[in-house]
Amino acid sequence: MHGHRQKHHKTAARDRVGFGGKVAYGLGGLAENTMHNAVNNLVMPIYNIGFGVSPVLLGIAASIFRLWDAMTDPVMGVISDRTRTRWGRRRPYIVLGAICAGVLFAIIWWCPRGMSEIAYFTWFLVSALLFYTAFTVFGVPYLGLGYELSPDYHERTRVMSFRTWFASIGGILMQWLFWMTQRPVFDDTIEGIRTVAIGVGVVLIITGIAPGLFLRERPIPAAEERNTRSRINLASIASVFKVKPFLYIFGALISTVTGMFMVGMLGFYIIVYYLFAGDLGAASFVVGVSGSTYHVCCLLSVPLISWTSSRIGKKGALLIFIGLAVVATLLKLVLYTPENPYLHLIVIGMMAPGLSAVWTLLAAMNADVTDVDELERGVRREGSFGAIFNWTMKLGFAVCFLIAGLILEATGFDEALGGDQAEHTLLAMRILFSLVPAAGLLISMVLIALYPINEEKAYEVRAKLEAIRGEQEAAT
């Protein structure tokens, strides 16, 4: 009985983050998710369908700025870890990055009319490169701040749950951005996106600066100050991969991202050209409903994910919810049907908890890994681990977008045909849209099952760290 009781530790009052603090951190999640996904959601409808830019060119552009984004994240992580200012090492970057990202998001969509395809490609590439640089300046310190808000195994899950919850609110808003551009008040899609983009930029600034303004950073252990004196180099960045538990998180994340997003854009084309035979107006409403359903289900599932994790641990909870997502993605072949286009919402409702669990629990598990890193190396590197976590997703996105454009063309899709796409094209889209994500999620489940840190291990590591810190403080 004694061993059974030890499996459920109670969070000490000193380790809790207040409700207001969690809300402030969560608001940053709304900005983070919007920065991460809004460009992805809008690029094909605006630059492919609206401006006529080839999906292959757009895939090349997306892969370039995603690769840049991925390369700058680890550097920003080390910079954030080693920064010392009167306002903290994370907060100044969070505020600066949010403001710049809000302005640059609007610029992406304000390209002049009547340009050539190459000119549109260049505008998109350059403006997006600047935008994603600002996203890095904001996003890496933001995630690092979340890792260090509490040292408690369960409180970390609660903090990340607020991040996921607010990210889902941002996700709901994003699903209606294209629909907003189609409102009769605008003369055309281009006028619509220009107005909508300014509104999105304002939201990014307001929600993005909240964590930087209203949260305080935890004191840095005295022994870690030597971390500021070492040089930033490739070895210092890559050393996070020497922490073995992190390798399982890395593999699970990249397999999930690759599986889900390599064919993710096909969902838009399946809805428009398979469910609605090219009727862009009708499809835009269903795209909004579909995305909103996904994020509402994410919102509703976050408390359940947190509760399940507190009962059976992060790893067990994650395996259950990802398993549900595997079943859901296989059902796409049956439930995406023109006869009843809203039937596919069943798939969305089943997949949402699984992916919500991935973003919530993998982040919380990564926070636990930072304790193992401190125990083994004597430094706190939340920024570096958060950076590599983001880098993993962004590298996956970069590869996915490059491949996605090629996959779309390989299916035989031709935007000039409108609703008259070939039957084999639509069938290929549907098969890929179902089976590729299922494969990625199954690989992720295997890696998560091998992840070695459970609740008991996490509290054991923390106890050792507190003992070492006590000895160090006594020595000084």
Secondary structure, DSSP 8 states (H G I E B T S, - for coil): -HHHHTTS----GGG---HHHHHHHHHHHHHHHHHHHHHHHHHIIIIIIIT---HHHHHHHHHHHHHHHHHHHHHHHHHHHH---TT-SSHHHHHHHHHHHHHHHHHHT---TT--HHHHHHHHHHHHHHHHHHHHHHHHHHHHHHHHS---HHHHHHHHHHHHHHHHHHHHHHHTHHHHHTSTTSSSHHHHHHHHHHHHHHHHHHHHHHHHHH-------GGGGGGGTS---HHHHHGGGGSHHHHHHHHHHHHHHHHHHSSTTHHHHIIIIIISTT-HHHHHHHHHHHHHHHHHHHHHHHHHHHHHHHHH-HHHHHHHHHHHHHHHHHTHHHH--TTSGGGGHHHHHHHHHHHHHHHHHHHHHHHHHHHHHHHHHS---HHHHHHHHHHHHHHHHHHHHHHHHHHHHHTT--GGGTT---HHHHHHHHHHHHHHHHHHHHHHHHHHHH----HHHHHHHHHHHHHHHHHHHHH-
